[in-house]
Amino acid sequence: MEIITLAIGGAIGFGIGAIERFRLNNKIKKLLTGLPDTEEVSHSLSLVSLVRREISHLNDLCAEYLDTIAHWRGVMSLSPLGYLLIDQENNLEWCNPAAESLLHIRYWQPGERRLFLEFIRSYELDQLIERTRQTQISQTREWSFFPPLTAAMESRENGRPLTPESIFLRGSGFPLKEGKVAVFVENRQTLAALRQGRDQAFSDLAHELRTPLTAVALIAERLQTRLPAEDGAWAERLLKEIYRLQNLVESWLHLTQITANPNLYLEPEPINLRRLLALTWERLTPIAAVKNITLDYQGPPELNLEGDGDRLMQVLMNILDNTLKHSPPDGVIFVHGGLGEQGITMTIRDQGLGFQPRDLPYIFERLYRGDSSRARLHPESQRHGSGLGLAIAKEIVLAHGGNLTAANYETGGAMFTIELLHRPNLDDSSQV
């Protein structure tokens, strides 16, 4: 009896094992779907043969991918732009020779993964990578890169000055899968030197023009009182042009001063940017009333930060004046204030035609005047500026450690975005 029971139990166990093995084999066969004809040959080949077939196929794919990676790395090795591949843990996964030379990367071997900050001491590059990873949007930034001490020692050994000059770089970050970030780095030092030479030449010219313009203005004012009434209009027109030139000269010198000494130029104090906006709009109300334009603010009643109130009011004045020029009659200027952990954000947009795409990269360039189509909607209400207002606004915001950008709003109109660091818990009694 015991033998029969044992035999029955063994048969049942063998049957259950066979069923489970059959199910397992079917599951494995269903997983082997790399090749298109796997299902057709699954009945004619053993499970071991199917697995070997799939492994061989995967090895071929892996080899193909490695060949593709090697091909593109070869292409990037010949690129004049520096290229960095940073993984999700901020390790330097790969870089091309241009990046090694431009950023003075030493003692890094292809294939090893170590924190890129061990090779590249750049806070600005670290911020660019982190912001690209967090936002999953391409980011661009320019900064002055100072080579490490090892580069200084190499310069001395080669007979050059001990401290190498800084390099003006432009970095562009692109988000990749799995938290990786690709960064292209461009040497903009030559362009920066040309721009600096241009700005210095204009500054010297502005200094030389200040005195003769003042003298000409005084002469024109004297002539205006002595000319007959029918000729007085000509003198008045002459004075307006002289004043416009004087304003252009002063604005250029003003911009040069901010760029040369941003820290000495500012006088920080606790301010409320929301209240500063209200004070600025009060000054512009007579201009807005001509076209019946209103201001619509949405956001917190207090946007507290540490900054120079007079200079930040100048930023708001230049931006709002620009939006007023290009807003249609009976339009609205929308302002949105945001307060977050990183700082304060304020967006200002109009209901005009927006910027021409080709003008957007140069909106904040000195003396740049874009296509007149932005203001073509109502040409009779155009007020022509010096072409320096937005450049001054940009430099003031940068001096505060923030950023000012321009874009076209998705539903139409131009939009300016001001980003500033904030200081919470300020005493209201000390605010502007």
C-alpha positions in Angstrom: 0.0 0.0 0.0 2.8 2.4 0.9 4.5 1.6 -2.4 1.3 2.4 -4.4 0.9 5.7 -2.4 4.5 6.6 -3.1 4.1 5.8 -6.8 1.0 7.9 -7.1 2.6 10.8 -5.2 5.7 10.5 -7.5 3.5 10.5 -10.6 1.5 13.5 -9.4 4.8 15.4 -8.6 6.3 14.4 -12.0 3.1 15.6 -13.7 3.1 19.0 -11.9 6.8 19.5 -12.6 6.2 18.7 -16.3 3.4 21.2 -16.4 5.4 23.9 -14.7 8.4 23.2 -17.0 6.1 23.5 -20.0 4.7 26.8 -18.8 8.2 28.1 -18.0 9.4 27.1 -21.5 6.4 28.9 -23.1 7.1 32.1 -21.0 10.8 32.0 -22.1 9.8 31.5 -25.7 7.5 34.5 -25.5 10.4 36.6 -24.1 12.6 35.7 -27.1 11.2 38.2 -29.5 14.4 40.0 -30.7 14.3 38.3 -34.1 11.3 38.7 -36.3 11.1 34.9 -37.1 11.4 33.7 -33.5 7.7 32.7 -33.3 7.9 30.7 -36.6 10.9 28.6 -35.5 10.0 28.3 -31.9 8.3 24.9 -32.5 11.2 23.4 -34.5 14.1 24.5 -32.3 14.9 23.5 -28.7 14.7 26.1 -26.0 18.5 26.1 -25.6 18.9 26.7 -29.3 16.4 29.6 -29.2 18.3 31.2 -26.3 21.6 30.8 -28.0 20.1 32.3 -31.2 18.7 35.3 -29.2 22.0 35.9 -27.4 23.8 35.9 -30.7 21.4 38.5 -32.1 21.8 40.7 -29.0 25.5 40.5 -29.4 25.3 41.6 -33.0 23.0 44.6 -31.9 25.5 45.5 -29.1 28.4 45.5 -31.6 26.4 47.6 -34.0 25.6 50.1 -31.3 29.2 50.2 -30.2 30.3 50.9 -33.8 27.8 53.7 -34.0 29.0 55.2 -30.8 32.6 54.9 -31.9 31.7 56.5 -35.3 30.0 59.5 -33.7 32.8 59.9 -31.1 35.2 60.0 -34.0 33.1 62.7 -35.6 33.0 64.7 -32.3 36.7 64.3 -31.9 37.3 66.4 -35.0 34.8 69.1 -33.9 36.2 72.5 -33.2 33.6 72.9 -30.4 34.3 71.3 -27.1 31.9 68.4 -26.2 31.2 66.9 -22.8 29.0 64.0 -21.9 27.9 64.1 -18.2 26.0 61.2 -16.7 23.1 61.4 -14.1 25.6 61.4 -11.2 27.7 64.4 -12.7 30.5 62.1 -13.8 32.5 62.9 -16.9 31.6 60.1 -19.2 33.4 61.3 -22.3 34.8 64.5 -23.8 36.5 65.4 -27.1 40.1 66.8 -27.6 38.7 70.3 -28.1 37.1 70.3 -24.7 40.3 68.9 -23.1 42.2 71.8 -24.6 39.7 74.5 -24.0 38.9 73.6 -20.4 42.4 72.4 -19.5 41.2 68.9 -18.6 44.2 66.8 -17.3 44.6 63.3 -16.0 41.3 62.0 -17.4 41.3 58.7 -19.3 38.6 57.6 -21.7 36.4 55.0 -20.0 36.8 56.2 -16.5 33.9 57.9 -14.7 34.8 60.6 -12.1 33.1 63.8 -11.1 33.6 66.4 -13.8 34.3 69.0 -11.1 37.5 67.1 -10.3 38.8 68.1 -13.8 36.9 71.3 -14.5 36.5 73.8 -11.7 33.7 75.9 -13.1 30.7 76.9 -11.0 29.0 78.3 -14.1 29.3 75.1 -16.0 27.9 73.1 -13.0 24.9 75.4 -12.9 24.3 75.0 -16.6 24.4 71.2 -16.4 22.1 71.1 -13.3 19.6 73.6 -14.8 19.5 71.6 -18.1 18.9 68.4 -16.1 16.1 69.9 -13.9 14.2 71.7 -16.6 14.8 69.1 -19.4 15.1 72.1 -21.7 18.2 73.2 -23.6 20.1 76.0 -21.8 22.8 78.5 -22.9 25.1 80.5 -20.8 28.2 82.6 -21.2 30.9 83.1 -18.6 34.6 83.9 -18.1 36.6 80.7 -17.4 39.8 80.9 -15.4 42.2 78.1 -16.0 43.4 76.1 -13.0 46.7 76.5 -11.2 48.3 73.6 -13.2 47.7 75.5 -16.4 49.4 78.5 -14.8 52.4 76.4 -14.0 52.6 75.0 -17.5 52.4 78.6 -18.8 55.4 79.6 -16.7 57.4 76.6 -17.9 56.7 77.6 -21.4 57.9 81.1 -20.8 54.5 82.7 -20.7 53.0 84.7 -17.8 52.4 82.8 -14.6 48.6 83.4 -14.6 46.9 82.6 -17.9 44.2 85.1 -19.0 40.6 84.1 -18.6 38.7 82.7 -21.5 35.2 83.9 -22.4 33.1 80.7 -23.1 29.7 80.0 -24.3 28.1 76.7 -23.2 25.0 75.0 -24.5 23.4 72.1 -22.5 21.1 69.5 -24.0 19.1 67.0 -21.9 19.5 63.3 -22.8 17.9 60.2 -21.5 18.4 58.8 -18.0 19.4 62.2 -16.6 22.5 62.6 -18.8 23.5 66.0 -20.2 25.5 66.8 -23.4 27.3 70.2 -23.3 28.9 72.0 -26.2 31.5 74.6 -25.3 32.6 77.4 -27.6 35.6 79.8 -27.3 34.1 83.3 -27.6 37.3 85.1 -26.5 38.0 86.6 -29.9 34.5 87.9 -30.2 34.6 89.2 -26.7 37.8 91.1 -27.4 36.3 92.6 -30.6 33.2 93.6 -28.6 35.3 95.1 -25.8 37.4 97.1 -28.3 34.2 98.4 -30.0 32.7 99.4 -26.7 35.9 101.1 -25.6 36.1 103.0 -28.9 32.4 104.2 -28.6 33.0 105.2 -24.9 36.0 107.3 -25.9 34.0 108.9 -28.7 31.1 109.5 -26.2 33.5 111.3 -23.8 34.8 113.5 -26.6 31.3 114.4 -27.8 29.9 115.4 -24.4 31.5 118.8 -24.2 30.9 120.0 -27.8 27.3 118.9 -27.6 26.8 120.9 -24.5 28.3 123.9 -26.2 26.1 123.5 -29.3 23.0 123.2 -27.1 23.8 126.4 -25.3 24.3 128.2 -28.7 21.0 126.8 -30.0 19.2 128.0 -26.9 20.5 131.5 -27.3 19.6 131.5 -31.0 16.1 130.3 -30.2 15.4 133.5 -28.2 16.8 135.8 -30.9 15.4 134.4 -34.1 12.2 135.7 -35.6 9.0 133.7 -34.7 8.8 132.1 -38.2 12.4 130.7 -37.7 12.0 129.7 -34.1 10.6 126.3 -35.1 13.9 125.4 -36.8 15.8 126.2 -33.6 13.4 124.1 -31.6 13.9 121.2 -33.9 17.6 121.6 -33.7 17.5 121.6 -30.0 15.4 118.3 -29.9 18.1 116.6 -32.1 20.9 117.9 -29.9 19.1 116.6 -26.7 18.6 113.3 -28.4 22.3 113.0 -29.1 23.1 114.1 -25.5 20.8 111.4 -24.2 22.5 108.8 -26.5 25.9 109.8 -25.2 24.9 109.8 -21.5 23.2 106.4 -22.0 26.3 104.9 -23.5 28.5 106.2 -20.7 26.0 105.0 -18.2 26.1 101.5 -19.7 29.9 101.5 -19.8 30.0 102.4 -16.1 27.7 99.5 -15.2 29.7 97.0 -17.3 33.0 98.1 -15.9 32.2 98.3 -12.2 28.9 96.5 -11.5 29.6 96.0 -7.8 30.7 99.6 -7.1 27.8 100.9 -9.1 25.0 99.3 -7.0 23.8 100.4 -3.6 21.9 97.4 -2.2 19.0 97.8 0.2 15.8 95.8 1.1 13.1 96.5 -1.5 9.7 95.3 -2.6 9.8 94.7 -6.4 6.0 94.8 -6.5 5.8 98.2 -5.0 8.7 99.3 -7.3 6.5 98.2 -10.2 3.6 100.4 -9.0 5.9 103.4 -8.6 7.3 102.9 -12.1 3.9 102.6 -13.7 2.8 105.9 -12.0 5.6 107.7 -13.8 4.5 106.1 -17.1 0.8 106.7 -16.7 0.8 109.9 -18.9 2.3 108.0 -21.7 0.0 105.0 -21.2 -3.1 107.3 -21.1 -2.4 108.5 -24.7 -3.2 105.0 -26.0 -5.5 104.1 -23.1 -3.2 101.2 -22.1 -3.7 99.5 -18.7 -1.5 97.4 -16.4 -2.7 94.0 -15.2 -0.6 92.5 -12.3 -1.0 89.0 -11.1 1.1 87.6 -8.2 2.1 88.1 -4.6 1.6 91.6 -3.1 5.3 91.5 -1.9 8.3 90.4 -3.8 11.1 91.1 -1.4 14.8 91.1 -2.3 18.1 92.9 -1.7 19.0 95.2 -4.5 19.5 98.8 -5.8 16.0 100.2 -5.9 16.8 103.1 -8.3 18.6 100.8 -10.8 15.8 98.1 -10.7 13.3 100.9 -11.3 15.3 101.8 -14.3 15.1 98.2 -15.5 11.3 98.3 -15.1 11.1 101.7 -16.7 13.0 100.6 -19.8 11.0 97.4 -20.2 7.6 99.0 -19.7 8.5 101.9 -22.0 9.4 99.3 -24.7 6.1 97.5 -24.2 4.1 100.8 -24.3 5.7 101.7 -27.6 4.6 98.5 -29.3 1.2 97.9 -27.6 -2.0 98.6 -29.6 -4.4 101.3 -28.4 -6.8 100.1 -25.6 -4.3 97.2 -24.9 -3.2 95.6 -21.7 0.3 95.0 -20.4 0.3 91.8 -18.3 2.7 91.4 -15.4 3.1 88.2 -13.5 5.2 88.0 -10.3 6.4 84.7 -8.9 8.1 83.9 -5.6 9.9 80.6 -5.3 12.8 78.9 -3.4 15.3 80.0 -6.0 14.2 83.6 -6.2 11.8 86.1 -7.8 10.5 85.9 -11.3 8.6 88.7 -13.1 7.3 88.4 -16.6 6.1 91.5 -18.5 4.3 91.0 -21.9 2.4 93.2 -24.3 -0.3 92.5 -27.0 1.8 93.7 -29.9 3.2 91.8 -32.8 6.1 90.4 -30.9 9.7 90.1 -32.0 11.0 88.9 -35.3 12.7 85.5 -34.8 15.9 86.8 -36.4 16.0 89.7 -33.9 15.6 87.7 -30.7 19.3 86.8 -30.2 20.2 90.4 -30.4 17.5 92.2 -28.4 19.9 93.2 -25.7 22.8 94.2 -27.9 23.9 97.8 -27.8 22.5 100.0 -30.4 20.6 97.1 -32.0 17.4 98.2 -33.7 15.3 95.3 -34.9 12.8 95.1 -37.8 10.3 97.9 -37.5 7.5 95.3 -38.0 7.3 94.9 -34.2 5.8 98.5 -34.1 4.2 98.6 -37.5 0.7 98.0 -36.0 0.3 101.7 -35.1 3.1 103.7 -36.6 1.6 107.0 -35.7 2.3 106.2 -32.0 5.9 105.1 -32.3 8.5 106.7 -30.0 12.0 106.1 -31.1 14.6 105.3 -28.4 18.4 105.2 -28.3 18.7 101.5 -28.8 20.5 101.3 -25.4 17.6 100.9 -22.9 17.3 97.2 -23.0 21.1 96.7 -23.0 21.2 98.9 -19.8 18.4 96.9 -18.3 20.2 93.6 -19.0 23.5 94.8 -17.5 21.7 96.0 -14.3 19.9 92.7 -13.8 23.2 90.8 -14.4 24.9 93.0 -11.9 22.3 91.8 -9.3 23.2 88.2 -10.1 20.0 87.6 -12.1 19.1 87.3 -15.7 16.8 89.1 -18.2 15.5 87.3 -21.3 13.1 88.1 -24.1 10.8 85.8 -26.1 7.5 85.8 -28.0 4.5 84.8 -26.0 2.7 81.6 -27.3 -0.5 83.5 -28.1 1.2 86.6 -29.4 3.1 89.6 -28.1 6.6 90.2 -26.7 7.5 88.9 -23.2 10.4 89.9 -20.9 11.4 87.7 -18.0 13.3 89.1 -15.0 14.9 86.5 -12.7 16.4 87.8 -9.4 17.5 86.3 -6.1 15.1 87.1 -3.3 15.6 87.7 0.4 12.6 86.5 2.5 11.4 88.0 5.8 12.3 91.6 5.1 11.0 94.2 7.4 8.2 96.1 5.6 9.2 99.4 7.2 12.5 99.3 5.4 11.2 98.6 2.0 11.2 101.1 -0.8 
